[in-house]
Amino acid sequence: MEFVKIISPEKLEKELENRVKAAYADKDYLRCNNLIKHLLKVNSTNSVGLYYQGKLTPSLLKETKAKWV
């Protein structure tokens, strides 16, 4: 991931954590899911990413996808 070289991994991780929290609070679960994937690429043991990944159930994501279709 080349963009990680531009931004330090610590700053990128903090920014992604903040955006994940905001997306979940806004009930934008698909965006939250995509941000979690990127967050876990930067640090696979990130506690925020793992916490919200557990909260996003498949049925919740399916409902959100149905709203967009």
Secondary structure, DSSP 8 states (H G I E B T S, - for coil): -THHHHS-HHHHHHHHHHHHHHHHHTT-HHHHHHHHHHHHHH-TT-HHHHHHHHH--HHHHHHHHHHH-
